[in-house]
């Protein structure tokens, strides 16, 4: 159980770091540029009607961060859990929580993210909703927890096999 708590702590620490960097980029850089140069959000899209470029950059940043945490810890579940929680919207939730903001009711910027966007079919809405992001995040947390449990069980079985030799 201690190892599972440690893994969750490391992964959530990484997600909090990403959420704080996300806050700095959006609130301090992009919104400032929008005001100074009279830009709209579509100016930051990778292509018309597509994802914002910093979402693509954060996909790469999250991969690199959780890869480094895996290399440092030697625990593949930290990498996998970090990527699962990032791609199911936990970092997005933390972004708003870090700022003390209410969670938005509509999350249209997440429509193109497969592990979040699928919730539109569950909620029967054209855009990802708060309910959808909560569904995908909950599924991500459950998946990570199951990964941790399976990893601990496998480690225990391997240890028992070594004792019986």
Biotite code that builds the C-alpha atoms (Angstrom):
import biotite.structure as struc

atoms = struc.array([
    struc.Atom([0.000, 0.000, 0.000], chain_id="A", res_id=1, res_name="UNK", atom_name="CA", element="C"),
    struc.Atom([2.881, 2.346, 0.809], chain_id="A", res_id=2, res_name="UNK", atom_name="CA", element="C"),
    struc.Atom([4.284, 1.936, -2.726], chain_id="A", res_id=3, res_name="UNK", atom_name="CA", element="C"),
    struc.Atom([0.889, 2.749, -4.262], chain_id="A", res_id=4, res_name="UNK", atom_name="CA", element="C"),
    struc.Atom([0.615, 5.945, -2.205], chain_id="A", res_id=5, res_name="UNK", atom_name="CA", element="C"),
    struc.Atom([4.171, 6.880, -3.194], chain_id="A", res_id=6, res_name="UNK", atom_name="CA", element="C"),
    struc.Atom([3.407, 6.349, -6.893], chain_id="A", res_id=7, res_name="UNK", atom_name="CA", element="C"),
    struc.Atom([0.236, 8.438, -6.669], chain_id="A", res_id=8, res_name="UNK", atom_name="CA", element="C"),
    struc.Atom([2.172, 11.181, -4.861], chain_id="A", res_id=9, res_name="UNK", atom_name="CA", element="C"),
    struc.Atom([4.903, 11.278, -7.513], chain_id="A", res_id=10, res_name="UNK", atom_name="CA", element="C"),
    struc.Atom([2.410, 11.286, -10.404], chain_id="A", res_id=11, res_name="UNK", atom_name="CA", element="C"),
    struc.Atom([0.140, 13.919, -8.851], chain_id="A", res_id=12, res_name="UNK", atom_name="CA", element="C"),
    struc.Atom([3.227, 16.019, -8.070], chain_id="A", res_id=13, res_name="UNK", atom_name="CA", element="C"),
    struc.Atom([4.154, 15.857, -11.760], chain_id="A", res_id=14, res_name="UNK", atom_name="CA", element="C"),
    struc.Atom([0.596, 16.759, -12.771], chain_id="A", res_id=15, res_name="UNK", atom_name="CA", element="C"),
    struc.Atom([0.564, 19.707, -10.352], chain_id="A", res_id=16, res_name="UNK", atom_name="CA", element="C"),
    struc.Atom([3.828, 20.935, -11.858], chain_id="A", res_id=17, res_name="UNK", atom_name="CA", element="C"),
    struc.Atom([2.322, 20.691, -15.346], chain_id="A", res_id=18, res_name="UNK", atom_name="CA", element="C"),
    struc.Atom([-0.846, 22.485, -14.175], chain_id="A", res_id=19, res_name="UNK", atom_name="CA", element="C"),
    struc.Atom([1.211, 25.325, -12.716], chain_id="A", res_id=20, res_name="UNK", atom_name="CA", element="C"),
    struc.Atom([3.266, 25.672, -15.925], chain_id="A", res_id=21, res_name="UNK", atom_name="CA", element="C"),
    struc.Atom([-0.011, 25.550, -17.902], chain_id="A", res_id=22, res_name="UNK", atom_name="CA", element="C"),
    struc.Atom([-1.341, 28.386, -15.726], chain_id="A", res_id=23, res_name="UNK", atom_name="CA", element="C"),
    struc.Atom([1.763, 30.491, -16.375], chain_id="A", res_id=24, res_name="UNK", atom_name="CA", element="C"),
    struc.Atom([1.592, 29.916, -20.144], chain_id="A", res_id=25, res_name="UNK", atom_name="CA", element="C"),
    struc.Atom([-2.138, 30.588, -20.526], chain_id="A", res_id=26, res_name="UNK", atom_name="CA", element="C"),
    struc.Atom([-2.824, 33.239, -17.928], chain_id="A", res_id=27, res_name="UNK", atom_name="CA", element="C"),
    struc.Atom([0.430, 35.198, -18.081], chain_id="A", res_id=28, res_name="UNK", atom_name="CA", element="C"),
    struc.Atom([1.706, 34.729, -21.630], chain_id="A", res_id=29, res_name="UNK", atom_name="CA", element="C"),
    struc.Atom([-1.219, 33.990, -23.961], chain_id="A", res_id=30, res_name="UNK", atom_name="CA", element="C"),
    struc.Atom([-3.798, 36.225, -22.378], chain_id="A", res_id=31, res_name="UNK", atom_name="CA", element="C"),
    struc.Atom([-1.222, 39.045, -22.282], chain_id="A", res_id=32, res_name="UNK", atom_name="CA", element="C"),
    struc.Atom([-0.427, 38.536, -25.973], chain_id="A", res_id=33, res_name="UNK", atom_name="CA", element="C"),
    struc.Atom([-4.120, 38.463, -26.803], chain_id="A", res_id=34, res_name="UNK", atom_name="CA", element="C"),
    struc.Atom([-4.685, 41.824, -25.131], chain_id="A", res_id=35, res_name="UNK", atom_name="CA", element="C"),
    struc.Atom([-1.524, 43.481, -26.417], chain_id="A", res_id=36, res_name="UNK", atom_name="CA", element="C"),
    struc.Atom([-1.933, 42.394, -30.042], chain_id="A", res_id=37, res_name="UNK", atom_name="CA", element="C"),
    struc.Atom([-5.736, 42.072, -30.185], chain_id="A", res_id=38, res_name="UNK", atom_name="CA", element="C"),
    struc.Atom([-5.596, 38.337, -30.945], chain_id="A", res_id=39, res_name="UNK", atom_name="CA", element="C"),
    struc.Atom([-8.279, 35.721, -30.489], chain_id="A", res_id=40, res_name="UNK", atom_name="CA", element="C"),
    struc.Atom([-7.867, 32.102, -29.359], chain_id="A", res_id=41, res_name="UNK", atom_name="CA", element="C"),
    struc.Atom([-7.867, 30.803, -32.948], chain_id="A", res_id=42, res_name="UNK", atom_name="CA", element="C"),
    struc.Atom([-4.536, 32.595, -33.451], chain_id="A", res_id=43, res_name="UNK", atom_name="CA", element="C"),
    struc.Atom([-2.976, 29.913, -31.251], chain_id="A", res_id=44, res_name="UNK", atom_name="CA", element="C"),
    struc.Atom([-4.436, 26.909, -33.096], chain_id="A", res_id=45, res_name="UNK", atom_name="CA", element="C"),
    struc.Atom([-2.145, 24.470, -34.893], chain_id="A", res_id=46, res_name="UNK", atom_name="CA", element="C"),
    struc.Atom([-4.639, 24.604, -37.802], chain_id="A", res_id=47, res_name="UNK", atom_name="CA", element="C"),
    struc.Atom([-8.103, 26.195, -38.115], chain_id="A", res_id=48, res_name="UNK", atom_name="CA", element="C"),
    struc.Atom([-10.528, 24.386, -35.815], chain_id="A", res_id=49, res_name="UNK", atom_name="CA", element="C"),
    struc.Atom([-7.694, 22.288, -34.414], chain_id="A", res_id=50, res_name="UNK", atom_name="CA", element="C"),
    struc.Atom([-5.866, 22.000, -31.095], chain_id="A", res_id=51, res_name="UNK", atom_name="CA", element="C"),
    struc.Atom([-3.986, 24.909, -29.574], chain_id="A", res_id=52, res_name="UNK", atom_name="CA", element="C"),
    struc.Atom([-0.257, 24.559, -30.147], chain_id="A", res_id=53, res_name="UNK", atom_name="CA", element="C"),
    struc.Atom([0.518, 24.575, -26.429], chain_id="A", res_id=54, res_name="UNK", atom_name="CA", element="C"),
    struc.Atom([-1.685, 21.493, -26.015], chain_id="A", res_id=55, res_name="UNK", atom_name="CA", element="C"),
    struc.Atom([0.633, 19.745, -28.456], chain_id="A", res_id=56, res_name="UNK", atom_name="CA", element="C"),
    struc.Atom([3.652, 21.143, -26.592], chain_id="A", res_id=57, res_name="UNK", atom_name="CA", element="C"),
    struc.Atom([2.207, 19.950, -23.270], chain_id="A", res_id=58, res_name="UNK", atom_name="CA", element="C"),
    struc.Atom([1.664, 16.468, -24.701], chain_id="A", res_id=59, res_name="UNK", atom_name="CA", element="C"),
    struc.Atom([5.405, 16.345, -25.418], chain_id="A", res_id=60, res_name="UNK", atom_name="CA", element="C"),
    struc.Atom([6.289, 17.987, -22.081], chain_id="A", res_id=61, res_name="UNK", atom_name="CA", element="C"),
    struc.Atom([4.157, 15.506, -20.112], chain_id="A", res_id=62, res_name="UNK", atom_name="CA", element="C"),
    struc.Atom([5.716, 12.581, -21.983], chain_id="A", res_id=63, res_name="UNK", atom_name="CA", element="C"),
    struc.Atom([9.205, 13.872, -21.178], chain_id="A", res_id=64, res_name="UNK", atom_name="CA", element="C"),
    struc.Atom([8.394, 14.608, -17.532], chain_id="A", res_id=65, res_name="UNK", atom_name="CA", element="C"),
    struc.Atom([6.883, 11.192, -16.826], chain_id="A", res_id=66, res_name="UNK", atom_name="CA", element="C"),
    struc.Atom([9.641, 9.468, -18.805], chain_id="A", res_id=67, res_name="UNK", atom_name="CA", element="C"),
    struc.Atom([12.222, 11.196, -16.586], chain_id="A", res_id=68, res_name="UNK", atom_name="CA", element="C"),
    struc.Atom([10.271, 10.202, -13.465], chain_id="A", res_id=69, res_name="UNK", atom_name="CA", element="C"),
    struc.Atom([10.247, 6.611, -14.741], chain_id="A", res_id=70, res_name="UNK", atom_name="CA", element="C"),
    struc.Atom([13.997, 6.654, -15.381], chain_id="A", res_id=71, res_name="UNK", atom_name="CA", element="C"),
    struc.Atom([14.659, 8.180, -11.949], chain_id="A", res_id=72, res_name="UNK", atom_name="CA", element="C"),
    struc.Atom([12.369, 5.776, -10.087], chain_id="A", res_id=73, res_name="UNK", atom_name="CA", element="C"),
    struc.Atom([12.673, 2.651, -12.222], chain_id="A", res_id=74, res_name="UNK", atom_name="CA", element="C"),
    struc.Atom([8.895, 2.276, -11.918], chain_id="A", res_id=75, res_name="UNK", atom_name="CA", element="C"),
    struc.Atom([7.087, 1.931, -15.237], chain_id="A", res_id=76, res_name="UNK", atom_name="CA", element="C"),
    struc.Atom([3.757, 2.435, -13.457], chain_id="A", res_id=77, res_name="UNK", atom_name="CA", element="C"),
    struc.Atom([4.772, 6.044, -12.729], chain_id="A", res_id=78, res_name="UNK", atom_name="CA", element="C"),
    struc.Atom([5.258, 6.711, -16.437], chain_id="A", res_id=79, res_name="UNK", atom_name="CA", element="C"),
    struc.Atom([2.077, 4.890, -17.463], chain_id="A", res_id=80, res_name="UNK", atom_name="CA", element="C"),
    struc.Atom([0.015, 6.402, -14.646], chain_id="A", res_id=81, res_name="UNK", atom_name="CA", element="C"),
    struc.Atom([1.237, 9.898, -15.414], chain_id="A", res_id=82, res_name="UNK", atom_name="CA", element="C"),
    struc.Atom([0.403, 9.561, -19.083], chain_id="A", res_id=83, res_name="UNK", atom_name="CA", element="C"),
    struc.Atom([-3.003, 8.038, -18.351], chain_id="A", res_id=84, res_name="UNK", atom_name="CA", element="C"),
    struc.Atom([-3.962, 10.736, -15.847], chain_id="A", res_id=85, res_name="UNK", atom_name="CA", element="C"),
    struc.Atom([-2.639, 13.506, -18.085], chain_id="A", res_id=86, res_name="UNK", atom_name="CA", element="C"),
    struc.Atom([-4.566, 12.250, -21.116], chain_id="A", res_id=87, res_name="UNK", atom_name="CA", element="C"),
    struc.Atom([-7.786, 11.645, -19.162], chain_id="A", res_id=88, res_name="UNK", atom_name="CA", element="C"),
    struc.Atom([-7.939, 15.265, -17.991], chain_id="A", res_id=89, res_name="UNK", atom_name="CA", element="C"),
    struc.Atom([-6.633, 15.235, -14.423], chain_id="A", res_id=90, res_name="UNK", atom_name="CA", element="C"),
    struc.Atom([-4.075, 17.937, -15.279], chain_id="A", res_id=91, res_name="UNK", atom_name="CA", element="C"),
    struc.Atom([-6.893, 20.025, -16.775], chain_id="A", res_id=92, res_name="UNK", atom_name="CA", element="C"),
    struc.Atom([-8.856, 19.783, -13.535], chain_id="A", res_id=93, res_name="UNK", atom_name="CA", element="C"),
    struc.Atom([-5.758, 20.712, -11.522], chain_id="A", res_id=94, res_name="UNK", atom_name="CA", element="C"),
    struc.Atom([-5.190, 23.738, -13.808], chain_id="A", res_id=95, res_name="UNK", atom_name="CA", element="C"),
    struc.Atom([-8.441, 25.283, -12.591], chain_id="A", res_id=96, res_name="UNK", atom_name="CA", element="C"),
    struc.Atom([-8.002, 24.111, -9.002], chain_id="A", res_id=97, res_name="UNK", atom_name="CA", element="C"),
    struc.Atom([-4.518, 25.694, -8.807], chain_id="A", res_id=98, res_name="UNK", atom_name="CA", element="C"),
    struc.Atom([-6.177, 29.016, -9.606], chain_id="A", res_id=99, res_name="UNK", atom_name="CA", element="C"),
    struc.Atom([-9.109, 28.482, -7.259], chain_id="A", res_id=100, res_name="UNK", atom_name="CA", element="C"),
    struc.Atom([-11.492, 28.837, -10.213], chain_id="A", res_id=101, res_name="UNK", atom_name="CA", element="C"),
    struc.Atom([-14.820, 27.147, -10.701], chain_id="A", res_id=102, res_name="UNK", atom_name="CA", element="C"),
    struc.Atom([-14.648, 24.277, -13.144], chain_id="A", res_id=103, res_name="UNK", atom_name="CA", element="C"),
    struc.Atom([-16.174, 25.242, -16.522], chain_id="A", res_id=104, res_name="UNK", atom_name="CA", element="C"),
    struc.Atom([-19.363, 23.520, -17.616], chain_id="A", res_id=105, res_name="UNK", atom_name="CA", element="C"),
    struc.Atom([-18.094, 23.051, -21.198], chain_id="A", res_id=106, res_name="UNK", atom_name="CA", element="C"),
    struc.Atom([-14.574, 21.877, -22.132], chain_id="A", res_id=107, res_name="UNK", atom_name="CA", element="C"),
    struc.Atom([-14.651, 22.201, -25.945], chain_id="A", res_id=108, res_name="UNK", atom_name="CA", element="C"),
    struc.Atom([-10.857, 22.396, -26.175], chain_id="A", res_id=109, res_name="UNK", atom_name="CA", element="C"),
    struc.Atom([-10.796, 18.736, -25.064], chain_id="A", res_id=110, res_name="UNK", atom_name="CA", element="C"),
    struc.Atom([-13.001, 17.463, -27.900], chain_id="A", res_id=111, res_name="UNK", atom_name="CA", element="C"),
    struc.Atom([-10.000, 16.299, -29.940], chain_id="A", res_id=112, res_name="UNK", atom_name="CA", element="C"),
    struc.Atom([-8.383, 14.389, -27.080], chain_id="A", res_id=113, res_name="UNK", atom_name="CA", element="C"),
    struc.Atom([-9.477, 10.744, -27.523], chain_id="A", res_id=114, res_name="UNK", atom_name="CA", element="C"),
    struc.Atom([-9.451, 9.730, -23.839], chain_id="A", res_id=115, res_name="UNK", atom_name="CA", element="C"),
    struc.Atom([-11.634, 12.736, -22.982], chain_id="A", res_id=116, res_name="UNK", atom_name="CA", element="C"),
    struc.Atom([-13.533, 13.403, -26.213], chain_id="A", res_id=117, res_name="UNK", atom_name="CA", element="C"),
    struc.Atom([-15.255, 10.008, -26.133], chain_id="A", res_id=118, res_name="UNK", atom_name="CA", element="C"),
    struc.Atom([-17.335, 11.250, -23.188], chain_id="A", res_id=119, res_name="UNK", atom_name="CA", element="C"),
    struc.Atom([-19.411, 13.349, -25.611], chain_id="A", res_id=120, res_name="UNK", atom_name="CA", element="C"),
    struc.Atom([-21.081, 10.089, -26.628], chain_id="A", res_id=121, res_name="UNK", atom_name="CA", element="C"),
    struc.Atom([-21.784, 9.203, -23.011], chain_id="A", res_id=122, res_name="UNK", atom_name="CA", element="C"),
    struc.Atom([-23.176, 12.646, -22.149], chain_id="A", res_id=123, res_name="UNK", atom_name="CA", element="C"),
    struc.Atom([-24.816, 13.003, -25.584], chain_id="A", res_id=124, res_name="UNK", atom_name="CA", element="C"),
    struc.Atom([-23.428, 16.524, -26.044], chain_id="A", res_id=125, res_name="UNK", atom_name="CA", element="C"),
    struc.Atom([-21.543, 18.160, -28.940], chain_id="A", res_id=126, res_name="UNK", atom_name="CA", element="C"),
    struc.Atom([-18.678, 19.229, -26.651], chain_id="A", res_id=127, res_name="UNK", atom_name="CA", element="C"),
    struc.Atom([-16.942, 17.718, -23.657], chain_id="A", res_id=128, res_name="UNK", atom_name="CA", element="C"),
    struc.Atom([-18.753, 18.798, -20.502], chain_id="A", res_id=129, res_name="UNK", atom_name="CA", element="C"),
    struc.Atom([-17.768, 19.003, -16.856], chain_id="A", res_id=130, res_name="UNK", atom_name="CA", element="C"),
    struc.Atom([-19.535, 15.681, -16.392], chain_id="A", res_id=131, res_name="UNK", atom_name="CA", element="C"),
    struc.Atom([-17.466, 14.241, -19.240], chain_id="A", res_id=132, res_name="UNK", atom_name="CA", element="C"),
    struc.Atom([-14.137, 15.424, -17.856], chain_id="A", res_id=133, res_name="UNK", atom_name="CA", element="C"),
    struc.Atom([-15.088, 14.024, -14.445], chain_id="A", res_id=134, res_name="UNK", atom_name="CA", element="C"),
    struc.Atom([-15.988, 10.677, -16.066], chain_id="A", res_id=135, res_name="UNK", atom_name="CA", element="C"),
    struc.Atom([-12.715, 10.441, -18.002], chain_id="A", res_id=136, res_name="UNK", atom_name="CA", element="C"),
    struc.Atom([-10.609, 11.577, -15.020], chain_id="A", res_id=137, res_name="UNK", atom_name="CA", element="C"),
    struc.Atom([-12.306, 9.073, -12.724], chain_id="A", res_id=138, res_name="UNK", atom_name="CA", element="C"),
    struc.Atom([-11.711, 6.291, -15.244], chain_id="A", res_id=139, res_name="UNK", atom_name="CA", element="C"),
    struc.Atom([-8.068, 7.387, -15.494], chain_id="A", res_id=140, res_name="UNK", atom_name="CA", element="C"),
    struc.Atom([-7.600, 7.329, -11.712], chain_id="A", res_id=141, res_name="UNK", atom_name="CA", element="C"),
    struc.Atom([-9.240, 3.898, -11.461], chain_id="A", res_id=142, res_name="UNK", atom_name="CA", element="C"),
    struc.Atom([-7.017, 2.599, -14.286], chain_id="A", res_id=143, res_name="UNK", atom_name="CA", element="C"),
    struc.Atom([-3.890, 3.937, -12.580], chain_id="A", res_id=144, res_name="UNK", atom_name="CA", element="C"),
    struc.Atom([-4.961, 2.423, -9.255], chain_id="A", res_id=145, res_name="UNK", atom_name="CA", element="C"),
    struc.Atom([-5.526, -0.962, -10.938], chain_id="A", res_id=146, res_name="UNK", atom_name="CA", element="C"),
    struc.Atom([-2.103, -0.709, -12.599], chain_id="A", res_id=147, res_name="UNK", atom_name="CA", element="C"),
    struc.Atom([-0.501, -0.029, -9.220], chain_id="A", res_id=148, res_name="UNK", atom_name="CA", element="C"),
    struc.Atom([-2.323, -2.937, -7.581], chain_id="A", res_id=149, res_name="UNK", atom_name="CA", element="C"),
    struc.Atom([-1.374, -5.324, -10.398], chain_id="A", res_id=150, res_name="UNK", atom_name="CA", element="C"),
    struc.Atom([2.229, -4.126, -10.252], chain_id="A", res_id=151, res_name="UNK", atom_name="CA", element="C"),
    struc.Atom([2.396, -4.729, -6.486], chain_id="A", res_id=152, res_name="UNK", atom_name="CA", element="C"),
    struc.Atom([0.759, -8.147, -6.867], chain_id="A", res_id=153, res_name="UNK", atom_name="CA", element="C"),
    struc.Atom([3.251, -9.118, -9.587], chain_id="A", res_id=154, res_name="UNK", atom_name="CA", element="C"),
    struc.Atom([6.159, -7.892, -7.464], chain_id="A", res_id=155, res_name="UNK", atom_name="CA", element="C"),
    struc.Atom([4.853, -9.938, -4.516], chain_id="A", res_id=156, res_name="UNK", atom_name="CA", element="C"),
    struc.Atom([4.489, -13.068, -6.662], chain_id="A", res_id=157, res_name="UNK", atom_name="CA", element="C"),
    struc.Atom([7.999, -12.640, -8.042], chain_id="A", res_id=158, res_name="UNK", atom_name="CA", element="C"),
    struc.Atom([9.366, -12.226, -4.517], chain_id="A", res_id=159, res_name="UNK", atom_name="CA", element="C"),
    struc.Atom([7.531, -15.380, -3.371], chain_id="A", res_id=160, res_name="UNK", atom_name="CA", element="C"),
    struc.Atom([8.881, -17.334, -6.366], chain_id="A", res_id=161, res_name="UNK", atom_name="CA", element="C"),
    struc.Atom([12.436, -16.278, -5.478], chain_id="A", res_id=162, res_name="UNK", atom_name="CA", element="C"),
    struc.Atom([11.930, -17.391, -1.856], chain_id="A", res_id=163, res_name="UNK", atom_name="CA", element="C"),
    struc.Atom([10.666, -20.822, -2.962], chain_id="A", res_id=164, res_name="UNK", atom_name="CA", element="C"),
    struc.Atom([13.736, -21.511, -5.151], chain_id="A", res_id=165, res_name="UNK", atom_name="CA", element="C"),
])
